[in-house]
Every structure is written in C-alpha cells, then in structure tokens.
C-alpha cells in the first residue's frame, strides 16, 4: 500500500475522476434540459417514462377502432440513429 499520494499510479484515480466529472456535467445539463425539452419528450428524463407515450398511442388507436371512425391520427416512431443526433455546438455552449 503506497504511503504517499505521489506513490499512487494515475490509473487508481480514473474511476473517481470519471465519477466527479460526470456528476458535474449532469448537474450542469439538468438546468438547461428542463428549459428546452418539450413536454412530449418522455424518454430518459427523470420523472417521465416513454411508456406513457406508448400507452397514449395505444389508447387512441383502440378508441378509434371501437367507434369505427375514420383514422384521425398518425403514429410515427423514428428509431433511426436515435443516439447519433447530438448537436455538439449546443452541448459545448451549454457546458
């Protein structure tokens, strides 16, 4: 066991430094995200659930089928590159 801080190898601190940096980033982004996120955005936001939107869509479609009405809504699910859409300029400005 190293007796002095100088004797520790840098790799020993990687996990701690990572946790500190990510916590700082999360706290900074929380303030901004609450102001810019639309109320219909439910995925990956604390207190909201994507299943709410799925349930709403299912209920709408079931209601339309029961009343035998012509379709009056459209459901769009866009899964294409869902995680490749980060706007880096905005992220840098927010930080």
Secondary structure, 3 states (H helix, E strand, C coil): CCCCHHHCCHHHHHHHHHHHHHHHHHHHHHHHHHHHCCCCCCCCCCCCCHHHHHHHHHHHHHHHHHHCCCCCCCCCCCCCCCCCCCCHHHHHHHC
